[in-house]
Amino acid sequence: MTTSDHDTSVLDTEIDALQGGSADLARYTGKTVLIVNVASKCGLTPQYAGLEKLQERYAEQGFTVLGVPSNQFLGQEPGSAEEIAEFCSATYGVTFPMTEKIEVNGEGRHPLYERLVDFADAEGHSGDIRWNFEKFLIGRDGQVVARFSPQTEPESAEVVAAIEAQLGQ
């Protein structure tokens, strides 16, 4: 990673929205964003409920969850954009934005994840995404400020504390 990569915001990365067109991440500049690679058929899929609760709790304070579907872990997100959107809405009442389905690891890794994976979590893990529902917290300046393992529940004390610290609470 070059020095200039650290000077630019993660939110400058181009990615499409789940239903087509640009996801326009730049509109989240100045906000706190929790980026999560999601899947509909994973043992951790119930985390969608916790992610939605975070969205509802903090949205008015300048926070959003950004769901990023990926089918790279045992094919647990096989659906089309329409199927993913319907599942998330009907099953978990998801209101937070979702991007197109992408690759988060390997040669086809999306540039968004190229900008995220070098950041280490509290246990020192950096590099490849380990599983669905790995979480990256982006501060108001567009830089990664925290990384959480897939097993860390969205409403856990450490995630909530990190979000609230970014929101100035």
C-alpha positions as CSV (number, residue, x, y, z in Angstrom):
1,M,0.0,0.0,0.0
2,T,1.4,3.4,-0.9
3,T,1.3,6.4,1.3
4,S,-1.3,8.0,-1.0
5,D,-3.7,5.1,-0.3
6,H,-3.7,6.1,3.4
7,D,-4.4,9.7,2.5
8,T,-7.5,8.9,0.6
9,S,-10.8,7.8,2.0
10,V,-12.0,4.2,1.7
11,L,-15.2,5.8,0.7
12,D,-13.6,7.1,-2.5
13,T,-13.7,3.5,-3.9
14,E,-16.1,2.8,-6.7
15,I,-18.6,0.0,-6.2
16,D,-22.1,-0.6,-7.5
17,A,-25.3,-0.9,-5.4
18,L,-27.0,-4.2,-5.1
19,Q,-29.9,-3.1,-7.4
20,G,-27.5,-1.5,-9.9
21,G,-26.0,1.9,-10.4
22,S,-23.2,3.3,-8.2
23,A,-23.4,2.8,-4.5
24,D,-21.8,6.3,-4.2
25,L,-19.9,5.6,-1.0
26,A,-18.7,9.2,-1.1
27,R,-22.1,10.2,0.3
28,Y,-21.0,8.7,3.6
29,T,-18.1,11.0,3.9
30,G,-18.2,12.5,7.4
31,K,-20.2,9.6,8.7
32,T,-19.2,6.4,10.5
33,V,-19.7,3.3,8.4
34,L,-19.6,-0.4,9.4
35,I,-18.7,-2.4,6.3
36,V,-19.7,-6.1,6.6
37,N,-19.4,-8.9,4.1
38,V,-22.7,-10.7,4.3
39,A,-24.3,-13.9,3.2
40,S,-27.9,-15.3,3.3
41,K,-27.1,-19.0,3.9
42,C,-24.5,-18.9,6.7
43,G,-24.7,-19.9,10.3
44,L,-23.9,-16.3,11.1
45,T,-26.7,-14.9,8.9
46,P,-28.8,-14.1,12.0
47,Q,-26.3,-11.2,12.5
48,Y,-28.4,-9.3,10.0
49,A,-30.8,-8.7,12.9
50,G,-28.1,-7.1,15.0
51,L,-26.8,-5.1,12.1
52,E,-30.2,-3.7,11.5
53,K,-30.6,-2.8,15.2
54,L,-27.3,-0.8,15.0
55,Q,-28.6,0.9,11.9
56,E,-31.9,1.9,13.6
57,R,-30.1,3.0,16.8
58,Y,-27.4,5.2,15.3
59,A,-28.5,6.2,11.8
60,E,-29.7,9.6,12.9
61,Q,-26.3,10.3,14.5
62,G,-24.4,9.9,11.2
63,F,-23.9,6.1,11.1
64,T,-24.7,3.4,8.5
65,V,-24.1,-0.2,8.1
66,L,-23.0,-1.2,4.5
67,G,-23.7,-4.8,3.6
68,V,-21.4,-6.3,1.0
69,P,-22.7,-9.7,-0.3
70,S,-20.0,-12.2,-1.2
71,N,-20.3,-15.9,-2.3
72,Q,-16.7,-16.8,-1.5
73,F,-17.3,-18.9,1.6
74,L,-18.8,-22.3,0.8
75,G,-21.2,-20.7,-1.7
76,Q,-23.3,-19.2,1.1
77,E,-24.6,-16.2,-1.0
78,P,-25.7,-17.8,-4.3
79,G,-28.6,-15.5,-5.0
80,S,-29.2,-12.9,-7.6
81,A,-29.3,-9.2,-6.5
82,E,-33.1,-9.4,-6.4
83,E,-33.1,-12.6,-4.3
84,I,-30.6,-11.1,-1.9
85,A,-32.6,-7.9,-1.5
86,E,-35.8,-9.9,-1.0
87,F,-34.3,-12.2,1.6
88,C,-32.8,-9.3,3.6
89,S,-36.0,-7.3,3.5
90,A,-38.4,-10.1,4.2
91,T,-36.4,-12.0,6.7
92,Y,-34.6,-9.3,8.7
93,G,-36.3,-6.0,7.7
94,V,-32.9,-4.7,6.5
95,T,-33.0,-1.0,5.7
96,F,-29.2,-0.3,5.4
97,P,-27.6,-0.1,2.0
98,M,-26.2,-3.1,0.2
99,T,-23.6,-3.2,-2.6
100,E,-23.3,-5.5,-5.5
101,K,-22.0,-9.1,-4.8
102,I,-18.2,-9.1,-4.9
103,E,-15.1,-11.1,-4.2
104,V,-13.4,-10.1,-0.9
105,N,-10.4,-12.5,-1.2
106,G,-8.1,-13.7,-4.0
107,E,-7.0,-12.4,-7.3
108,G,-10.6,-11.0,-8.0
109,R,-10.7,-9.1,-4.7
110,H,-12.7,-5.9,-5.1
111,P,-10.7,-2.7,-4.7
112,L,-12.9,-1.8,-1.6
113,Y,-11.5,-4.9,0.2
114,E,-8.0,-4.2,-1.1
115,R,-8.3,-1.0,1.0
116,L,-9.6,-2.9,4.1
117,V,-7.7,-6.1,4.6
118,D,-4.4,-4.7,5.7
119,F,-6.0,-3.3,8.9
120,A,-5.5,-5.7,11.9
121,D,-8.2,-6.6,14.4
122,A,-7.7,-6.5,18.2
123,E,-6.1,-10.0,18.0
124,G,-3.7,-8.9,15.3
125,H,-5.3,-10.6,12.4
126,S,-4.9,-8.8,9.1
127,G,-5.1,-10.0,5.5
128,D,-7.7,-12.2,4.0
129,I,-11.3,-12.1,5.1
130,R,-11.8,-15.2,7.3
131,W,-15.6,-15.8,6.8
132,N,-18.9,-14.1,6.3
133,F,-19.7,-11.1,8.6
134,E,-16.2,-9.8,9.1
135,K,-16.7,-6.2,10.1
136,F,-14.7,-3.0,9.4
137,L,-15.5,0.3,11.1
138,I,-14.7,3.4,9.0
139,G,-14.3,6.7,10.8
140,R,-15.7,10.1,9.7
141,D,-12.4,10.7,7.9
142,G,-12.9,7.7,5.7
143,Q,-10.1,5.6,7.3
144,V,-10.4,2.1,8.9
145,V,-10.5,2.5,12.7
146,A,-11.4,-1.0,13.8
147,R,-11.8,-4.6,12.5
148,F,-13.9,-7.3,14.1
149,S,-14.0,-11.0,13.5
150,P,-17.0,-12.7,11.9
151,Q,-18.0,-14.3,15.2
152,T,-18.2,-10.9,17.0
153,E,-21.8,-10.0,17.3
154,P,-22.9,-6.6,15.9
155,E,-24.3,-5.5,19.2
156,S,-21.3,-6.7,21.2
157,A,-19.8,-4.3,23.7
158,E,-16.6,-3.8,21.7
159,V,-18.5,-3.0,18.4
160,V,-20.9,-0.6,20.2
161,A,-18.1,1.1,22.0
162,A,-16.1,1.6,18.8
163,I,-19.2,3.0,17.0
164,E,-20.0,5.3,19.9
165,A,-16.4,6.5,20.1
166,Q,-16.6,7.5,16.4
167,L,-19.9,9.2,16.9
168,G,-18.4,11.2,19.8
169,Q,-20.6,9.7,22.6
